[in-house]
Amino acid sequence: MSKNIQKEKGQSKFQIFFMVILIPAIFAVILAVVLLYYLGFNVGETFQQAASMLPFIEEQQEEGDEEAVQLTDEENIAQLEHENQSYIQQIQQLENELEEKDSELESLQEQLFEIDSDDISGEESEEVTADINDIVKTLEDMTASKAADIISELPQDEAVTYLRMMRVTNRSNILSRVEPETAAELLTQMSN
């Protein structure tokens, strides 16, 4: 039994050492490394410098550095070429997207222009129709002789437009007061 007790005491001392000293020390080291990292110290580089002071590590490091420099140059060239190719591909992809967006923008601008033109022409035609109706009403309200004088002075296209929109009785009264040649020309254009 004394062996078991001694064995348990030995394990108990190891457990106490492990729990009281080793685990808190590891935790403190990890905490210190993390804090130093966040404070801006390069812990890895500092550790490498401290380790390089040891003579047996320095010799191995010099041999490894020469190989690393040779490999690093070749690897850097290969890596840079690979990055260059990926950047070229990204540039081409972005240029293609830009062309697509430009063509989409042009089509949308054309559609907007067409919509604006339709709106403007619709509004303008309404205004023109209202103006023509007002002129026709004004001519119909005048005496036939005054309206005939005005119609004979207008360009034939306008006169025909106004006469077409008048009531038949007003039109015949006005045309009877216009010179026969002008009336014949107006009637010919109205029939076309």
Rosetta blueprint (number, residue, H / E / L):
1 M L
2 S H
3 K H
4 N H
5 I H
6 Q H
7 K H
8 E H
9 K H
10 G H
11 Q H
12 S H
13 K H
14 F H
15 Q H
16 I H
17 F H
18 F H
19 M H
20 V H
21 I H
22 L H
23 I H
24 P H
25 A H
26 I H
27 F H
28 A H
29 V H
30 I H
31 L H
32 A H
33 V H
34 V H
35 L H
36 L H
37 Y H
38 Y H
39 L L
40 G L
41 F L
42 N L
43 V H
44 G H
45 E H
46 T H
47 F H
48 Q H
49 Q H
50 A H
51 A H
52 S H
53 M L
54 L L
55 P H
56 F H
57 I H
58 E H
59 E H
60 Q H
61 Q H
62 E H
63 E H
64 G H
65 D H
66 E H
67 E H
68 A H
69 V H
70 Q H
71 L H
72 T H
73 D H
74 E H
75 E H
76 N H
77 I H
78 A H
79 Q H
80 L H
81 E H
82 H H
83 E H
84 N H
85 Q H
86 S H
87 Y H
88 I H
89 Q H
90 Q H
91 I H
92 Q H
93 Q H
94 L H
95 E H
96 N H
97 E H
98 L H
99 E H
100 E H
101 K H
102 D H
103 S H
104 E H
105 L H
106 E H
107 S H
108 L H
109 Q H
110 E H
111 Q H
112 L H
113 F H
114 E H
115 I H
116 D H
117 S H
118 D H
119 D H
120 I H
121 S H
122 G H
123 E H
124 E H
125 S H
126 E H
127 E H
128 V H
129 T H
130 A H
131 D H
132 I H
133 N H
134 D H
135 I H
136 V H
137 K H
138 T H
139 L H
140 E H
141 D H
142 M L
143 T L
144 A H
145 S H
146 K H
147 A H
148 A H
149 D H
150 I H
151 I H
152 S H
153 E H
154 L L
155 P L
156 Q H
157 D H
158 E H
159 A H
160 V H
161 T H
162 Y H
163 L H
164 R H
165 M H
166 M L
167 R L
168 V H
169 T H
170 N H
171 R H
172 S H
173 N H
174 I H
175 L H
176 S H
177 R H
178 V L
179 E L
180 P H
181 E H
182 T H
183 A H
184 A H
185 E H
186 L H
187 L H
188 T H
189 Q H
190 M H
191 S H
192 N L
